Amino acid sequence: MKCVSHQQAVQLLHNKFIVVLGDSIQRSVYKDLVLLLQKEKYLSSSQLKRKGEMSFEQDCLVEGGCLDRMHNGIEYREVRQFQSAHHLVRFYFVTRIYSRYMQSILEDFRRGLKPDVVIVNSCVWDISRYMSNWIVDYQEHLKKFFEELHGILPDKTLIIWNVTMPLGQKIKGGFLVPEINHKASHLRQDVIEANFYSGTLANSYGMDVLDLHFQFRFSLQHRTRDGVHWNAIAHRKITSLLLQHSAQAWGVILPCPVATVECHQSKGNSDRYKEEFFSDALSVGYLSFENSQPQSNCRKAAGAYRSAPQPQYHLPVHRTKRRKNRNGYNFRPSYHFEPYYEPYYEHHHQYVMRSRHTRYHYAPYTQQRPSHYAHHGHYY
């Protein structure tokens, strides 16, 4: 994965209004984005766990949280906002995709400033806290939400539906109150079914779909012990996926930061990290959450040792061949792990990352894509 740097995030979201809607995982998505807009640092474990605090990294609590009664009920509210000279990021905690509270949020959009990017997900609370037969109820509320959102926001707004991430076999969390403990055993299967409905419906309404369940299916070691939430590494990956998706939707090229950052490590340290280039696991001491300069920026991804330059347009999957590096690990070139970035091939995966429409984005400080992209309805 190509991590997006602090400087790239600042430039890409220059003069942009971003809204994040959803549960506690979406709150951490908001927090990681706010942090990356200010510094090259990862979230700490305490920052990931806290909710409703008065301030997080120069943001402010607008409504709910510790300003009101803290609880784990469906009526819990938390609205946060971060504002700088050139960025505005807002978060709304929601427990249902469509409700009276969601209607009030949509009314904020109707009467106030229209967001440039909306990142939204709501699933686990919807299918566990309201009705036993959740399928019809969830589908109806998704339709109402997408219809109203589509009618309120302009076409230039980038709406990204985040498909719910995989749950563990044994789960526990604030939403899992004693009254619904009997649902815990099959909730992970319910999430997969709900993801199909939400992803299909979002696609039919012209929304962009980011399938985080697919993206993290082999990264389960980054899920926390409660079986629901994820660590700082996973959330930085989510942020990078969202920003890369936004860049492609706007026609902006984001150079890979690992190719421009020099790495100064002793021979002993470099030997200790060899396996990490070819696996998703992290060794002990790889990352300190309190380290203001994450070591990940000093590393190269799998396949980056090749002297040949990376192709600008990735090859189809069937053309790639397995290679064996000097340590004996079998791996494919880095472009194999992004089979959906194929601008000239229409047969790509339906529910991973893609842009539905060509969007125009003025960014004088970045390199623009070639003009022939304007003739395509998508970039993949």
ABEGO torsion letter per residue (X at the ends): XBBBBAAAAAAAABGBBBBBBEBAAAAAAAAAAAAAAABBBBBBAAAAABBGBABBGGBBBABEEAABBBBABAABBBBBBBBBAABBBBBBBBABABBAAAAAAAAAAAABBBBABBBBBBAAAAAAAABABAAAAAAAAAAAAAAAAAAABBAABBBBBBBBBBBBABBBEAABBAAAAAAAAAAAAAAAAAAAAAAAAAAAAGBBBBBAAAAAAAAAAABBAAGABBBAAAAAAAAAAAAAAAAAAAGBBBBBAAAABBBBBBAAAAAAAAAAAABABBBBGABBAABABBAAAABBBBGAABABBBBABBBBAAABBBBBBAAGBBBBBAAAABAABBAABABBBAABBBBABBBBBBBAABBBBBAAAAABABAX
